[in-house]
Amino acid sequence: MSTIAFELPTMTCGHCVKAVTAAIQTVDKQAQVVIDLPTHQVRVDTGASQAQLAQALKEAGYEPA
């Protein structure tokens, strides 16, 4: 497992947090997701690649900065 971080400027509310978490967990059901909403930061402990997670986030409407 590795820790991957993303900045998601368009993540602004509780609904966004749920959508981002769900998108990440479609790639890795066991991923541990930690979100800091005020700073738009997401940290993921996962076995998936950064590219896989970034693609899932894009498909959910959250473009990593």
N, CA, C, O and CB atoms as a CASP TS submission, in Angstrom:
PFRMAT TS
TARGET T0000
AUTHOR 0000-0000-0000
METHOD Language model
MODEL 1
PARENT N/A
ATOM      1  N   MET     1       0.830  -1.182   0.000  1.00  0.00           N
ATOM      2  CA  MET     1       0.000   0.000   0.000  1.00  0.00           C
ATOM      3  C   MET     1       0.876   1.248   0.000  1.00  0.00           C
ATOM      4  O   MET     1       1.962   1.265   0.579  1.00  0.00           O
ATOM      5  CB  MET     1      -0.945  -0.003   1.207  1.00  0.00           C
ATOM      6  N   SER     2       0.388   2.274  -0.651  1.00  0.00           N
ATOM      7  CA  SER     2       1.093   3.545  -0.662  1.00  0.00           C
ATOM      8  C   SER     2       0.090   4.660  -0.400  1.00  0.00           C
ATOM      9  O   SER     2      -1.119   4.466  -0.520  1.00  0.00           O
ATOM     10  CB  SER     2       1.835   3.765  -2.010  1.00  0.00           C
ATOM     11  N   THR     3       0.605   5.822  -0.045  1.00  0.00           N
ATOM     12  CA  THR     3      -0.243   6.988   0.188  1.00  0.00           C
ATOM     13  C   THR     3      -0.129   7.911  -1.012  1.00  0.00           C
ATOM     14  O   THR     3       0.965   8.283  -1.436  1.00  0.00           O
ATOM     15  CB  THR     3       0.156   7.728   1.503  1.00  0.00           C
ATOM     16  N   ILE     4      -1.283   8.270  -1.547  1.00  0.00           N
ATOM     17  CA  ILE     4      -1.356   9.153  -2.708  1.00  0.00           C
ATOM     18  C   ILE     4      -2.183  10.365  -2.299  1.00  0.00           C
ATOM     19  O   ILE     4      -3.213  10.227  -1.638  1.00  0.00           O
ATOM     20  CB  ILE     4      -1.981   8.422  -3.962  1.00  0.00           C
ATOM     21  N   ALA     5      -1.731  11.552  -2.692  1.00  0.00           N
ATOM     22  CA  ALA     5      -2.445  12.780  -2.346  1.00  0.00           C
ATOM     23  C   ALA     5      -2.914  13.489  -3.611  1.00  0.00           C
ATOM     24  O   ALA     5      -2.246  13.483  -4.646  1.00  0.00           O
ATOM     25  CB  ALA     5      -1.550  13.714  -1.507  1.00  0.00           C
ATOM     26  N   PHE     6      -4.082  14.097  -3.485  1.00  0.00           N
ATOM     27  CA  PHE     6      -4.652  14.896  -4.574  1.00  0.00           C
ATOM     28  C   PHE     6      -5.162  16.206  -4.010  1.00  0.00           C
ATOM     29  O   PHE     6      -5.557  16.281  -2.846  1.00  0.00           O
ATOM     30  CB  PHE     6      -5.793  14.130  -5.302  1.00  0.00           C
ATOM     31  N   GLU     7      -5.153  17.243  -4.844  1.00  0.00           N
ATOM     32  CA  GLU     7      -5.850  18.476  -4.538  1.00  0.00           C
ATOM     33  C   GLU     7      -7.014  18.554  -5.518  1.00  0.00           C
ATOM     34  O   GLU     7      -6.829  18.476  -6.732  1.00  0.00           O
ATOM     35  CB  GLU     7      -4.899  19.741  -4.638  1.00  0.00           C
ATOM     36  N   LEU     8      -8.222  18.710  -4.967  1.00  0.00           N
ATOM     37  CA  LEU     8      -9.430  18.766  -5.789  1.00  0.00           C
ATOM     38  C   LEU     8     -10.134  20.102  -5.534  1.00  0.00           C
ATOM     39  O   LEU     8     -10.985  20.189  -4.648  1.00  0.00           O
ATOM     40  CB  LEU     8     -10.383  17.558  -5.477  1.00  0.00           C
ATOM     41  N   PRO     9      -9.791  21.141  -6.300  1.00  0.00           N
ATOM     42  CA  PRO     9     -10.343  22.482  -6.054  1.00  0.00           C
ATOM     43  C   PRO     9     -11.872  22.546  -6.119  1.00  0.00           C
ATOM     44  O   PRO     9     -12.469  23.405  -5.470  1.00  0.00           O
ATOM     45  CB  PRO     9      -9.770  23.450  -7.053  1.00  0.00           C
ATOM     46  N   THR    10     -12.514  21.672  -6.875  1.00  0.00           N
ATOM     47  CA  THR    10     -13.973  21.735  -7.010  1.00  0.00           C
ATOM     48  C   THR    10     -14.707  20.945  -5.928  1.00  0.00           C
ATOM     49  O   THR    10     -15.937  20.902  -5.928  1.00  0.00           O
ATOM     50  CB  THR    10     -14.382  21.222  -8.370  1.00  0.00           C
ATOM     51  N   MET    11     -13.977  20.326  -5.017  1.00  0.00           N
ATOM     52  CA  MET    11     -14.597  19.593  -3.908  1.00  0.00           C
ATOM     53  C   MET    11     -14.922  20.606  -2.811  1.00  0.00           C
ATOM     54  O   MET    11     -14.020  21.110  -2.142  1.00  0.00           O
ATOM     55  CB  MET    11     -13.652  18.442  -3.367  1.00  0.00           C
ATOM     56  N   THR    12     -16.218  20.904  -2.626  1.00  0.00           N
ATOM     57  CA  THR    12     -16.583  22.015  -1.748  1.00  0.00           C
ATOM     58  C   THR    12     -17.618  21.692  -0.678  1.00  0.00           C
ATOM     59  O   THR    12     -17.908  22.546   0.160  1.00  0.00           O
ATOM     60  CB  THR    12     -17.090  23.122  -2.567  1.00  0.00           C
ATOM     61  N   CYS    13     -18.187  20.479  -0.677  1.00  0.00           N
ATOM     62  CA  CYS    13     -19.270  20.215   0.274  1.00  0.00           C
ATOM     63  C   CYS    13     -19.289  18.744   0.688  1.00  0.00           C
ATOM     64  O   CYS    13     -18.502  17.935   0.196  1.00  0.00           O
ATOM     65  CB  CYS    13     -20.628  20.610  -0.336  1.00  0.00           C
ATOM     66  N   GLY    14     -20.189  18.422   1.587  1.00  0.00           N
ATOM     67  CA  GLY    14     -20.323  17.049   2.059  1.00  0.00           C
ATOM     68  C   GLY    14     -20.686  16.080   0.955  1.00  0.00           C
ATOM     69  O   GLY    14     -20.216  14.942   0.952  1.00  0.00           O
ATOM     70  N   HIS    15     -21.519  16.512   0.013  1.00  0.00           N
ATOM     71  CA  HIS    15     -21.862  15.645  -1.117  1.00  0.00           C
ATOM     72  C   HIS    15     -20.622  15.316  -1.931  1.00  0.00           C
ATOM     73  O   HIS    15     -20.448  14.183  -2.379  1.00  0.00           O
ATOM     74  CB  HIS    15     -22.922  16.310  -2.010  1.00  0.00           C
ATOM     75  N   CYS    16     -19.764  16.306  -2.122  1.00  0.00           N
ATOM     76  CA  CYS    16     -18.511  16.098  -2.849  1.00  0.00           C
ATOM     77  C   CYS    16     -17.651  15.052  -2.144  1.00  0.00           C
ATOM     78  O   CYS    16     -17.068  14.179  -2.787  1.00  0.00           O
ATOM     79  CB  CYS    16     -17.735  17.425  -2.982  1.00  0.00           C
ATOM     80  N   VAL    17     -17.579  15.148  -0.821  1.00  0.00           N
ATOM     81  CA  VAL    17     -16.780  14.197  -0.041  1.00  0.00           C
ATOM     82  C   VAL    17     -17.274  12.773  -0.295  1.00  0.00           C
ATOM     83  O   VAL    17     -16.470  11.865  -0.505  1.00  0.00           O
ATOM     84  CB  VAL    17     -16.846  14.533   1.476  1.00  0.00           C
ATOM     85  N   LYS    18     -18.577  12.579  -0.277  1.00  0.00           N
ATOM     86  CA  LYS    18     -19.149  11.248  -0.519  1.00  0.00           C
ATOM     87  C   LYS    18     -18.860  10.778  -1.936  1.00  0.00           C
ATOM     88  O   LYS    18     -18.518   9.615  -2.149  1.00  0.00           O
ATOM     89  CB  LYS    18     -20.666  11.258  -0.271  1.00  0.00           C
ATOM     90  N   ALA    19     -18.994  11.678  -2.908  1.00  0.00           N
ATOM     91  CA  ALA    19     -18.759  11.318  -4.306  1.00  0.00           C
ATOM     92  C   ALA    19     -17.297  10.969  -4.558  1.00  0.00           C
ATOM     93  O   ALA    19     -17.001  10.015  -5.277  1.00  0.00           O
ATOM     94  CB  ALA    19     -19.186  12.458  -5.224  1.00  0.00           C
ATOM     95  N   VAL    20     -16.386  11.733  -3.973  1.00  0.00           N
ATOM     96  CA  VAL    20     -14.957  11.478  -4.134  1.00  0.00           C
ATOM     97  C   VAL    20     -14.585  10.137  -3.493  1.00  0.00           C
ATOM     98  O   VAL    20     -13.860   9.335  -4.081  1.00  0.00           O
ATOM     99  CB  VAL    20     -14.124  12.627  -3.510  1.00  0.00           C
ATOM    100  N   THR    21     -15.092   9.910  -2.283  1.00  0.00           N
ATOM    101  CA  THR    21     -14.816   8.647  -1.595  1.00  0.00           C
ATOM    102  C   THR    21     -15.340   7.474  -2.408  1.00  0.00           C
ATOM    103  O   THR    21     -14.645   6.470  -2.566  1.00  0.00           O
ATOM    104  CB  THR    21     -15.446   8.643  -0.191  1.00  0.00           C
ATOM    105  N   ALA    22     -16.554   7.588  -2.923  1.00  0.00           N
ATOM    106  CA  ALA    22     -17.141   6.510  -3.722  1.00  0.00           C
ATOM    107  C   ALA    22     -16.332   6.262  -4.995  1.00  0.00           C
ATOM    108  O   ALA    22     -16.118   5.113  -5.381  1.00  0.00           O
ATOM    109  CB  ALA    22     -18.598   6.843  -4.081  1.00  0.00           C
ATOM    110  N   ALA    23     -15.884   7.330  -5.642  1.00  0.00           N
ATOM    111  CA  ALA    23     -15.105   7.184  -6.874  1.00  0.00           C
ATOM    112  C   ALA    23     -13.806   6.436  -6.599  1.00  0.00           C
ATOM    113  O   ALA    23     -13.416   5.549  -7.359  1.00  0.00           O
ATOM    114  CB  ALA    23     -14.804   8.564  -7.493  1.00  0.00           C
ATOM    115  N   ILE    24     -13.147   6.799  -5.512  1.00  0.00           N
ATOM    116  CA  ILE    24     -11.885   6.131  -5.161  1.00  0.00           C
ATOM    117  C   ILE    24     -12.137   4.665  -4.834  1.00  0.00           C
ATOM    118  O   ILE    24     -11.366   3.792  -5.234  1.00  0.00           O
ATOM    119  CB  ILE    24     -11.205   6.835  -3.962  1.00  0.00           C
ATOM    120  N   GLN    25     -13.214   4.399  -4.110  1.00  0.00           N
ATOM    121  CA  GLN    25     -13.475   3.030  -3.696  1.00  0.00           C
ATOM    122  C   GLN    25     -14.030   2.149  -4.822  1.00  0.00           C
ATOM    123  O   GLN    25     -14.143   0.936  -4.648  1.00  0.00           O
ATOM    124  CB  GLN    25     -14.433   3.035  -2.544  1.00  0.00           C
ATOM    125  N   THR    26     -14.375   2.734  -5.961  1.00  0.00           N
ATOM    126  CA  THR    26     -14.710   1.900  -7.119  1.00  0.00           C
ATOM    127  C   THR    26     -13.445   1.265  -7.684  1.00  0.00           C
ATOM    128  O   THR    26     -13.491   0.190  -8.282  1.00  0.00           O
ATOM    129  CB  THR    26     -15.429   2.733  -8.210  1.00  0.00           C
ATOM    130  N   VAL    27     -12.310   1.946  -7.486  1.00  0.00           N
ATOM    131  CA  VAL    27     -11.018   1.433  -7.952  1.00  0.00           C
ATOM    132  C   VAL    27     -10.422   0.472  -6.921  1.00  0.00           C
ATOM    133  O   VAL    27      -9.882  -0.575  -7.277  1.00  0.00           O
ATOM    134  CB  VAL    27     -10.038   2.599  -8.229  1.00  0.00           C
ATOM    135  N   ASP    28     -10.523   0.837  -5.644  1.00  0.00           N
ATOM    136  CA  ASP    28      -9.953   0.034  -4.555  1.00  0.00           C
ATOM    137  C   ASP    28     -10.917   0.065  -3.375  1.00  0.00           C
ATOM    138  O   ASP    28     -10.963   1.038  -2.623  1.00  0.00           O
ATOM    139  CB  ASP    28      -8.536   0.564  -4.134  1.00  0.00           C
ATOM    140  N   LYS    29     -11.682  -1.003  -3.221  1.00  0.00           N
ATOM    141  CA  LYS    29     -12.680  -1.074  -2.153  1.00  0.00           C
ATOM    142  C   LYS    29     -12.067  -0.955  -0.766  1.00  0.00           C
ATOM    143  O   LYS    29     -12.744  -0.528   0.169  1.00  0.00           O
ATOM    144  CB  LYS    29     -13.448  -2.367  -2.253  1.00  0.00           C
ATOM    145  N   GLN    30     -10.805  -1.322  -0.612  1.00  0.00           N
ATOM    146  CA  GLN    30     -10.135  -1.292   0.682  1.00  0.00           C
ATOM    147  C   GLN    30      -9.397   0.021   0.948  1.00  0.00           C
ATOM    148  O   GLN    30      -8.773   0.172   1.999  1.00  0.00           O
ATOM    149  CB  GLN    30      -9.168  -2.440   0.774  1.00  0.00           C
ATOM    150  N   ALA    31      -9.458   0.960   0.023  1.00  0.00           N
ATOM    151  CA  ALA    31      -8.733   2.226   0.173  1.00  0.00           C
ATOM    152  C   ALA    31      -9.199   2.968   1.417  1.00  0.00           C
ATOM    153  O   ALA    31     -10.388   3.010   1.732  1.00  0.00           O
ATOM    154  CB  ALA    31      -8.921   3.109  -1.073  1.00  0.00           C
ATOM    155  N   GLN    32      -8.233   3.551   2.112  1.00  0.00           N
ATOM    156  CA  GLN    32      -8.520   4.419   3.249  1.00  0.00           C
ATOM    157  C   GLN    32      -8.430   5.855   2.753  1.00  0.00           C
ATOM    158  O   GLN    32      -7.367   6.307   2.327  1.00  0.00           O
ATOM    159  CB  GLN    32      -7.529   4.158   4.448  1.00  0.00           C
ATOM    160  N   VAL    33      -9.548   6.571   2.810  1.00  0.00           N
ATOM    161  CA  VAL    33      -9.638   7.921   2.260  1.00  0.00           C
ATOM    162  C   VAL    33      -9.744   8.928   3.401  1.00  0.00           C
ATOM    163  O   VAL    33     -10.611   8.811   4.267  1.00  0.00           O
ATOM    164  CB  VAL    33     -10.851   8.051   1.300  1.00  0.00           C
ATOM    165  N   VAL    34      -8.852   9.916   3.392  1.00  0.00           N
ATOM    166  CA  VAL    34      -8.880  10.998   4.378  1.00  0.00           C
ATOM    167  C   VAL    34      -9.019  12.301   3.605  1.00  0.00           C
ATOM    168  O   VAL    34      -8.186  12.629   2.761  1.00  0.00           O
ATOM    169  CB  VAL    34      -7.584  11.001   5.290  1.00  0.00           C
ATOM    170  N   ILE    35     -10.091  13.043   3.907  1.00  0.00           N
ATOM    171  CA  ILE    35     -10.378  14.274   3.173  1.00  0.00           C
ATOM    172  C   ILE    35     -10.355  15.468   4.117  1.00  0.00           C
ATOM    173  O   ILE    35     -10.958  15.442   5.190  1.00  0.00           O
ATOM    174  CB  ILE    35     -11.741  14.180   2.462  1.00  0.00           C
ATOM    175  N   ASP    36      -9.643  16.521   3.697  1.00  0.00           N
ATOM    176  CA  ASP    36      -9.638  17.796   4.406  1.00  0.00           C
ATOM    177  C   ASP    36     -10.373  18.785   3.500  1.00  0.00           C
ATOM    178  O   ASP    36      -9.782  19.393   2.607  1.00  0.00           O
ATOM    179  CB  ASP    36      -8.156  18.286   4.748  1.00  0.00           C
ATOM    180  N   LEU    37     -11.659  18.928   3.749  1.00  0.00           N
ATOM    181  CA  LEU    37     -12.508  19.730   2.862  1.00  0.00           C
ATOM    182  C   LEU    37     -12.066  21.193   2.775  1.00  0.00           C
ATOM    183  O   LEU    37     -12.023  21.727   1.667  1.00  0.00           O
ATOM    184  CB  LEU    37     -13.943  19.666   3.335  1.00  0.00           C
ATOM    185  N   PRO    38     -11.734  21.875   3.886  1.00  0.00           N
ATOM    186  CA  PRO    38     -11.354  23.292   3.768  1.00  0.00           C
ATOM    187  C   PRO    38     -10.143  23.546   2.856  1.00  0.00           C
ATOM    188  O   PRO    38     -10.047  24.602   2.232  1.00  0.00           O
ATOM    189  CB  PRO    38     -11.058  23.841   5.138  1.00  0.00           C
ATOM    190  N   THR    39      -9.223  22.577   2.783  1.00  0.00           N
ATOM    191  CA  THR    39      -8.039  22.762   1.931  1.00  0.00           C
ATOM    192  C   THR    39      -8.150  22.002   0.611  1.00  0.00           C
ATOM    193  O   THR    39      -7.240  22.057  -0.217  1.00  0.00           O
ATOM    194  CB  THR    39      -6.786  22.311   2.673  1.00  0.00           C
ATOM    195  N   HIS    40      -9.266  21.292   0.412  1.00  0.00           N
ATOM    196  CA  HIS    40      -9.515  20.533  -0.818  1.00  0.00           C
ATOM    197  C   HIS    40      -8.500  19.410  -1.028  1.00  0.00           C
ATOM    198  O   HIS    40      -8.225  19.032  -2.166  1.00  0.00           O
ATOM    199  CB  HIS    40      -9.493  21.467  -2.014  1.00  0.00           C
ATOM    200  N   GLN    41      -7.947  18.877   0.053  1.00  0.00           N
ATOM    201  CA  GLN    41      -6.923  17.828  -0.020  1.00  0.00           C
ATOM    202  C   GLN    41      -7.528  16.449   0.235  1.00  0.00           C
ATOM    203  O   GLN    41      -8.401  16.288   1.088  1.00  0.00           O
ATOM    204  CB  GLN    41      -5.798  18.103   0.993  1.00  0.00           C
ATOM    205  N   VAL    42      -7.056  15.472  -0.509  1.00  0.00           N
ATOM    206  CA  VAL    42      -7.466  14.081  -0.336  1.00  0.00           C
ATOM    207  C   VAL    42      -6.202  13.238  -0.218  1.00  0.00           C
ATOM    208  O   VAL    42      -5.300  13.343  -1.050  1.00  0.00           O
ATOM    209  CB  VAL    42      -8.372  13.591  -1.527  1.00  0.00           C
ATOM    210  N   ARG    43      -6.138  12.406   0.810  1.00  0.00           N
ATOM    211  CA  ARG    43      -5.051  11.437   0.959  1.00  0.00           C
ATOM    212  C   ARG    43      -5.670  10.057   0.911  1.00  0.00           C
ATOM    213  O   ARG    43      -6.692   9.801   1.548  1.00  0.00           O
ATOM    214  CB  ARG    43      -4.245  11.656   2.292  1.00  0.00           C
ATOM    215  N   VAL    44      -5.045   9.169   0.153  1.00  0.00           N
ATOM    216  CA  VAL    44      -5.572   7.825  -0.029  1.00  0.00           C
ATOM    217  C   VAL    44      -4.468   6.813   0.247  1.00  0.00           C
ATOM    218  O   VAL    44      -3.402   6.859  -0.367  1.00  0.00           O
ATOM    219  CB  VAL    44      -6.144   7.642  -1.457  1.00  0.00           C
ATOM    220  N   ASP    45      -4.732   5.902   1.173  1.00  0.00           N
ATOM    221  CA  ASP    45      -3.856   4.751   1.378  1.00  0.00           C
ATOM    222  C   ASP    45      -4.441   3.628   0.538  1.00  0.00           C
ATOM    223  O   ASP    45      -5.551   3.162   0.796  1.00  0.00           O
ATOM    224  CB  ASP    45      -3.738   4.345   2.914  1.00  0.00           C
ATOM    225  N   THR    46      -3.692   3.198  -0.464  1.00  0.00           N
ATOM    226  CA  THR    46      -4.257   2.299  -1.464  1.00  0.00           C
ATOM    227  C   THR    46      -3.194   1.433  -2.121  1.00  0.00           C
ATOM    228  O   THR    46      -1.999   1.719  -2.055  1.00  0.00           O
ATOM    229  CB  THR    46      -4.992   3.092  -2.520  1.00  0.00           C
ATOM    230  N   GLY    47      -3.658   0.384  -2.745  1.00  0.00           N
ATOM    231  CA  GLY    47      -2.806  -0.447  -3.572  1.00  0.00           C
ATOM    232  C   GLY    47      -2.941  -0.073  -5.039  1.00  0.00           C
ATOM    233  O   GLY    47      -2.210  -0.592  -5.883  1.00  0.00           O
ATOM    234  N   ALA    48      -3.876   0.830  -5.351  1.00  0.00           N
ATOM    235  CA  ALA    48      -4.102   1.264  -6.732  1.00  0.00           C
ATOM    236  C   ALA    48      -3.062   2.316  -7.127  1.00  0.00           C
ATOM    237  O   ALA    48      -2.378   2.884  -6.275  1.00  0.00           O
ATOM    238  CB  ALA    48      -5.539   1.831  -6.900  1.00  0.00           C
ATOM    239  N   SER    49      -2.960   2.560  -8.420  1.00  0.00           N
ATOM    240  CA  SER    49      -2.016   3.562  -8.909  1.00  0.00           C
ATOM    241  C   SER    49      -2.639   4.956  -8.887  1.00  0.00           C
ATOM    242  O   SER    49      -3.860   5.110  -8.864  1.00  0.00           O
ATOM    243  CB  SER    49      -1.553   3.214 -10.329  1.00  0.00           C
ATOM    244  N   GLN    50      -1.773   5.959  -8.893  1.00  0.00           N
ATOM    245  CA  GLN    50      -2.245   7.339  -8.933  1.00  0.00           C
ATOM    246  C   GLN    50      -3.054   7.592 -10.205  1.00  0.00           C
ATOM    247  O   GLN    50      -4.067   8.290 -10.172  1.00  0.00           O
ATOM    248  CB  GLN    50      -1.058   8.317  -8.848  1.00  0.00           C
ATOM    249  N   ALA    51      -2.609   7.030 -11.311  1.00  0.00           N
ATOM    250  CA  ALA    51      -3.317   7.220 -12.584  1.00  0.00           C
ATOM    251  C   ALA    51      -4.720   6.627 -12.532  1.00  0.00           C
ATOM    252  O   ALA    51      -5.669   7.232 -13.031  1.00  0.00           O
ATOM    253  CB  ALA    51      -2.525   6.586 -13.736  1.00  0.00           C
ATOM    254  N   GLN    52      -4.856   5.447 -11.932  1.00  0.00           N
ATOM    255  CA  GLN    52      -6.186   4.824 -11.815  1.00  0.00           C
ATOM    256  C   GLN    52      -7.121   5.691 -10.987  1.00  0.00           C
ATOM    257  O   GLN    52      -8.276   5.906 -11.356  1.00  0.00           O
ATOM    258  CB  GLN    52      -6.075   3.423 -11.185  1.00  0.00           C
ATOM    259  N   LEU    53      -6.611   6.188  -9.863  1.00  0.00           N
ATOM    260  CA  LEU    53      -7.444   7.016  -8.999  1.00  0.00           C
ATOM    261  C   LEU    53      -7.778   8.349  -9.661  1.00  0.00           C
ATOM    262  O   LEU    53      -8.913   8.817  -9.572  1.00  0.00           O
ATOM    263  CB  LEU    53      -6.744   7.256  -7.664  1.00  0.00           C
ATOM    264  N   ALA    54      -6.813   8.953 -10.316  1.00  0.00           N
ATOM    265  CA  ALA    54      -7.052  10.225 -11.000  1.00  0.00           C
ATOM    266  C   ALA    54      -8.123  10.064 -12.076  1.00  0.00           C
ATOM    267  O   ALA    54      -8.975  10.938 -12.235  1.00  0.00           O
ATOM    268  CB  ALA    54      -5.747  10.759 -11.623  1.00  0.00           C
ATOM    269  N   GLN    55      -8.088   8.970 -12.807  1.00  0.00           N
ATOM    270  CA  GLN    55      -9.090   8.725 -13.845  1.00  0.00           C
ATOM    271  C   GLN    55     -10.479   8.572 -13.229  1.00  0.00           C
ATOM    272  O   GLN    55     -11.450   9.110 -13.761  1.00  0.00           O
ATOM    273  CB  GLN    55      -8.728   7.469 -14.658  1.00  0.00           C
ATOM    274  N   ALA    56     -10.586   7.850 -12.123  1.00  0.00           N
ATOM    275  CA  ALA    56     -11.878   7.672 -11.449  1.00  0.00           C
ATOM    276  C   ALA    56     -12.409   9.008 -10.943  1.00  0.00           C
ATOM    277  O   ALA    56     -13.608   9.275 -11.028  1.00  0.00           O
ATOM    278  CB  ALA    56     -11.747   6.677 -10.278  1.00  0.00           C
ATOM    279  N   LEU    57     -11.518   9.847 -10.418  1.00  0.00           N
ATOM    280  CA  LEU    57     -11.936  11.165  -9.950  1.00  0.00           C
ATOM    281  C   LEU    57     -12.414  12.037 -11.106  1.00  0.00           C
ATOM    282  O   LEU    57     -13.425  12.730 -10.986  1.00  0.00           O
ATOM    283  CB  LEU    57     -10.790  11.854  -9.215  1.00  0.00           C
ATOM    284  N   LYS    58     -11.697  12.005 -12.219  1.00  0.00           N
ATOM    285  CA  LYS    58     -12.112  12.774 -13.405  1.00  0.00           C
ATOM    286  C   LYS    58     -13.493  12.331 -13.883  1.00  0.00           C
ATOM    287  O   LYS    58     -14.344  13.160 -14.206  1.00  0.00           O
ATOM    288  CB  LYS    58     -11.081  12.611 -14.546  1.00  0.00           C
ATOM    289  N   GLU    59     -13.705  11.017 -13.923  1.00  0.00           N
ATOM    290  CA  GLU    59     -14.992  10.479 -14.376  1.00  0.00           C
ATOM    291  C   GLU    59     -16.125  10.894 -13.428  1.00  0.00           C
ATOM    292  O   GLU    59     -17.277  11.004 -13.848  1.00  0.00           O
ATOM    293  CB  GLU    59     -14.923   8.938 -14.478  1.00  0.00           C
ATOM    294  N   ALA    60     -15.800  11.125 -12.155  1.00  0.00           N
ATOM    295  CA  ALA    60     -16.803  11.566 -11.188  1.00  0.00           C
ATOM    296  C   ALA    60     -16.986  13.094 -11.211  1.00  0.00           C
ATOM    297  O   ALA    60     -17.845  13.629 -10.510  1.00  0.00           O
ATOM    298  CB  ALA    60     -16.407  11.108  -9.780  1.00  0.00           C
ATOM    299  N   GLY    61     -16.174  13.789 -12.020  1.00  0.00           N
ATOM    300  CA  GLY    61     -16.318  15.231 -12.157  1.00  0.00           C
ATOM    301  C   GLY    61     -15.377  16.051 -11.292  1.00  0.00           C
ATOM    302  O   GLY    61     -15.596  17.248 -11.108  1.00  0.00           O
ATOM    303  N   TYR    62     -14.337  15.431 -10.760  1.00  0.00           N
ATOM    304  CA  TYR    62     -13.375  16.124  -9.895  1.00  0.00           C
ATOM    305  C   TYR    62     -11.978  16.026 -10.500  1.00  0.00           C
ATOM    306  O   TYR    62     -11.295  15.010 -10.368  1.00  0.00           O
ATOM    307  CB  TYR    62     -13.389  15.526  -8.457  1.00  0.00           C
ATOM    308  N   GLU    63     -11.580  17.083 -11.153  1.00  0.00           N
ATOM    309  CA  GLU    63     -10.280  17.122 -11.840  1.00  0.00           C
ATOM    310  C   GLU    63      -9.178  17.433 -10.830  1.00  0.00           C
ATOM    311  O   GLU    63      -9.184  18.511 -10.236  1.00  0.00           O
ATOM    312  CB  GLU    63     -10.285  18.181 -12.986  1.00  0.00           C
ATOM    313  N   PRO    64      -8.236  16.517 -10.624  1.00  0.00           N
ATOM    314  CA  PRO    64      -7.125  16.806  -9.715  1.00  0.00           C
ATOM    315  C   PRO    64      -6.273  17.969 -10.227  1.00  0.00           C
ATOM    316  O   PRO    64      -5.999  18.071 -11.423  1.00  0.00           O
ATOM    317  CB  PRO    64      -6.252  15.558  -9.532  1.00  0.00           C
ATOM    318  N   ALA    65      -5.862  18.835  -9.314  1.00  0.00           N
ATOM    319  CA  ALA    65      -5.023  19.982  -9.689  1.00  0.00           C
ATOM    320  C   ALA    65      -3.570  19.559  -9.737  1.00  0.00           C
ATOM    321  O   ALA    65      -2.699  20.376 -10.034  1.00  0.00           O
ATOM    322  CB  ALA    65      -5.208  21.156  -8.699  1.00  0.00           C
TER
END
